Amino acid sequence: MPEGPELHLASQFVNKMCDGVVFSGPVRKSEVSKNPDVPFTCEAYCITATSRGKEVKLTLTPIKCEDDPKRRAKGRQVDQPMDVVFRFGMSGYFRFTGEDELPKHAHLRFYTKEKPCRVLSFVDTRRFGSWQPNGTWQPDRGPCIMFEYKRFRENVLSNLSDRAFDRPICEVLLNQKYFNGIGNYLRAEILYRPNIPPFVCARNVLEGLELEDTLDEKTVKNEFPTSKVNELAQISASTVHSN
């Protein structure tokens, strides 16, 4: 399943491939997709992308032209930007190809104005992904682990009294309310590298951390010294045996 870094790379891919490219016409959805139609039709528009945790937002921005406004209205042309928020599910990603090279599972397509045209497609083989026209970031997701680090840290350490932190750290790391963007492989790496036992109570792991991160960019800070790791290992072992 794509996680925070993969969605960030997807947004970078869109920005690189669509830089200076003019798109045109309606946004087209595949016949088999159960996601909503995207009610956006424009003679000329551009696409940019941003990511936040496990979401990517495409912004469709009309390019101003000197056409008659009445003509645009008659053709149902939009004149305001639209945000379309994507969640990738198990297998979603973007592709930019020629029209005759469309991937088999291209479920949402944006066509360029050039001839022959090219297509930016949202491809999703398993169809667990979704998109939301006029969408916003999901409000129940916490700050992004990569680009909102200070807010992310504060959100976690200021809420350790929440019952969610009664759970093992390996479960809590998947709670998107606090760890937006983390999935299975990141969880495994996060726990393995500092040698944190996966089944210890999350609160025991996190309660010793300071709210303000004083890490100097030129130094490496060990927030989990050997003594702390050994203590957590003993707690984890006793918890497993008691169950």
BAGUBA-468429 format. One record per residue (C-alpha): z, x negated, y negated; residue in one letter; chain. Coordinates in steps of 0.25 Angstrom, whole numbers. Each point is the difference from the previous one (the first is absolute). Layout:
REM BAGUBA-468429
SITE     Z     X     Y r c
SITE     Z     X     Y A A
...
REM end
This chain:
REM BAGUBA-468429
SITE     Z     X     Y r c
SITE     0     0     0 M A
SITE    -4    -6   -14 P A
SITE    13    -4    -8 E A
SITE     2    -3   -14 G A
SITE    -7   -14     0 P A
SITE   -13     7     7 E A
SITE     0    11   -10 L A
SITE     1   -10   -12 H A
SITE   -12    -8     6 L A
SITE    -8    13     1 A A
SITE     2     3   -14 S A
SITE    -4   -14    -3 Q A
SITE   -12     2     8 F A
SITE    -4    12    -7 V A
SITE     2    -6   -14 N A
SITE    -9   -12     4 K A
SITE   -11     8     7 M A
SITE    -1    10   -11 C A
SITE     2    -9   -12 D A
SITE   -12     4    -9 G A
SITE    -6    10     9 V A
SITE    -3    14    -5 V A
SITE     2    12     9 F A
SITE    -7    13    -1 S A
SITE     0    14     5 G A
SITE    10     8     9 P A
SITE    11    -6     9 V A
SITE    -4     4    14 R A
SITE     9     3    11 K A
SITE    -4     0    15 S A
SITE    -1    13     7 E A
SITE    11    -3    10 V A
SITE    11    -5    -9 S A
SITE    11    10    -3 K A
SITE     4    -7   -13 N A
SITE    -3     8   -13 P A
SITE   -13    -1    -8 D A
SITE     0    -9   -12 V A
SITE    -5     8   -11 P A
SITE    -7   -11    -8 F A
SITE   -14     0    -5 T A
SITE    -5   -10   -10 C A
SITE   -13    -6    -5 E A
SITE     6   -13    -1 A A
SITE    14    -5     3 Y A
SITE     8   -13     4 C A
SITE    10    -2    11 I A
SITE    13    -8    -1 T A
SITE    12    -1    10 A A
SITE    14    -3     0 T A
SITE    11     0    11 S A
SITE    14     3     1 R A
SITE     7    -2    13 G A
SITE    -7     8    11 K A
SITE    -9     7   -10 E A
SITE   -13    -3    -7 V A
SITE    -5     7   -13 K A
SITE   -15     0    -3 L A
SITE    -3     4   -15 T A
SITE   -13     6    -3 L A
SITE    -4    -2   -14 T A
SITE   -12     7    -7 P A
SITE    -9    -9    -8 I A
SITE    -2     6   -13 K A
SITE   -15     3    -3 C A
SITE    -8     6   -12 E A
SITE    -4    12     9 D A
SITE     1    14    -6 D A
SITE    14     5     3 P A
SITE    -6    14     3 K A
SITE    -9    -7    11 R A
SITE    13    -6     6 R A
SITE     7    13     0 A A
SITE   -11     7     6 K A
SITE    -1   -10    11 G A
SITE    15     0     3 R A
SITE     1   -14    -4 Q A
SITE    15    -5    -2 V A
SITE     4    -8   -12 D A
SITE    14    -3     3 Q A
SITE     5   -11    10 P A
SITE     5     4    14 M A
SITE    10    -7     9 D A
SITE    -2     1    15 V A
SITE    12    -5     7 V A
SITE    -2    -5    15 F A
SITE     9    -2    11 R A
SITE    -6    -8    11 F A
SITE     7     6    13 G A
SITE    -3    -9    12 M A
SITE   -14    -5    -3 S A
SITE    -5     3   -14 G A
SITE    -8   -10    -8 Y A
SITE   -11    -1   -10 F A
SITE   -14    -5     2 R A
SITE   -11    -3   -10 F A
SITE   -14     1     7 T A
SITE   -14     5    -2 G A
SITE    -3    15     2 E A
SITE    -7    -3    13 D A
SITE    12    -8     5 E A
SITE    11    10    -1 L A
SITE    11    -2    10 P A
SITE     1    11    10 K A
SITE    14     5    -5 H A
SITE    -3    -1   -15 A A
SITE     8    13    -4 H A
SITE    -1    -1   -15 L A
SITE   -11    -6    -7 R A
SITE    -3    -5   -14 F A
SITE   -15    -3    -3 Y A
SITE    -6    -9   -11 T A
SITE   -10     3   -10 K A
SITE   -10   -11     4 E A
SITE   -12     2     9 K A
SITE     2    -3    12 P A
SITE    14     4    -2 C A
SITE    12    -6     6 R A
SITE    13     8     5 V A
SITE    15    -3    -1 L A
SITE     6     7    12 S A
SITE    13     3     5 F A
SITE    -1    -2    15 V A
SITE    11     5     9 D A
SITE    -3     0    15 T A
SITE    12     7     4 R A
SITE     1    10   -11 R A
SITE    15    -2    -3 F A
SITE    -3    -4   -14 G A
SITE     0     9   -12 S A
SITE    -4     1   -15 W A
SITE     4     9   -11 Q A
SITE    -9     3   -12 P A
SITE     7     0   -14 N A
SITE    11    -7     8 G A
SITE    13    -8    -3 T A
SITE     9   -10     7 W A
SITE     9     8    10 Q A
SITE    13     2    -8 P A
SITE     8    -2    13 D A
SITE    -5   -15     1 R A
SITE     8   -11    -6 G A
SITE    -5   -11    -9 P A
SITE   -10    -9     6 C A
SITE     5   -12     7 I A
SITE   -10    -9    -6 M A
SITE    -3     4   -14 F A
SITE    13     7    -4 E A
SITE    10   -10     6 Y A
SITE    11     1   -10 K A
SITE     0    16     1 R A
SITE    -1    -1    16 F A
SITE    12    -9     1 R A
SITE     8     8   -10 E A
SITE    -4    13     8 N A
SITE     5    -6    13 V A
SITE    13    -7    -4 L A
SITE     4    11    -9 S A
SITE    -1    11    11 N A
SITE     7    -7    11 L A
SITE    10    11     1 S A
SITE   -11     9     5 D A
SITE     1     5    14 R A
SITE   -14    -6     3 A A
SITE     7   -14     0 F A
SITE     9     4    12 D A
SITE   -12    -2     8 R A
SITE    -5   -13     7 P A
SITE    -7   -10   -10 I A
SITE   -13     1     9 C A
SITE     0    15    -3 E A
SITE     3     0   -14 V A
SITE   -11   -10    -3 L A
SITE   -10    11     3 L A
SITE     7    10   -10 N A
SITE   -11     1   -11 Q A
SITE    10     6   -10 K A
SITE     6   -14     0 Y A
SITE   -10   -10     6 F A
SITE   -14     6    -5 N A
SITE   -11    -8     7 G A
SITE     8    -6    12 I A
SITE    -5     4    14 G A
SITE     2    -6    14 N A
SITE    -6   -14    -2 Y A
SITE     7    -2   -13 L A
SITE    13     5     5 R A
SITE    -1   -10    12 A A
SITE    -3   -12    -9 E A
SITE    11     4   -10 I A
SITE    10     0    11 L A
SITE    -5   -12     8 Y A
SITE    -1   -10   -10 R A
SITE    14     0    -5 P A
SITE     5     3    14 N A
SITE     6    13    -3 I A
SITE     4     9    12 P A
SITE    -8    13     0 P A
SITE    10     9     4 F A
SITE    11    -3    -9 V A
SITE     4    10   -11 C A
SITE    -9    -1   -12 A A
SITE    12     1    -9 R A
SITE     6   -13     6 N A
SITE   -12    -8    -2 V A
SITE    -2     5   -15 L A
SITE    13     2    -6 E A
SITE     2   -15    -3 G A
SITE   -12    -1    -9 L A
SITE     1     0   -15 E A
SITE    -7    11    -8 L A
SITE    -6   -11    -9 E A
SITE    -9   -10     7 D A
SITE     3   -13    -6 T A
SITE   -10    -8     8 L A
SITE    -7   -11    -7 D A
SITE   -15     0     2 E A
SITE     1   -15     4 K A
SITE    11     1    10 T A
SITE     2     6    13 V A
SITE    13     9     1 K A
SITE     6     3    13 N A
SITE     7    13    -1 E A
SITE     3     1    15 F A
SITE     8   -13     3 P A
SITE     2    -4    15 T A
SITE    15     6    -1 S A
SITE    -6    13    -4 K A
SITE   -10     1    11 V A
SITE    10    -4    10 N A
SITE     9    11    -5 E A
SITE   -11    11     1 L A
SITE    -5    -5    14 A A
SITE    14     3     5 Q A
SITE     1    13    -7 I A
SITE   -14     4     6 S A
SITE     4    -5    14 A A
SITE    13     8     0 S A
SITE    -8    13    -5 T A
SITE   -10    -1    11 V A
SITE    10    -2    11 H A
SITE     9    12    -5 S A
SITE   -13     9     1 N A
REM end
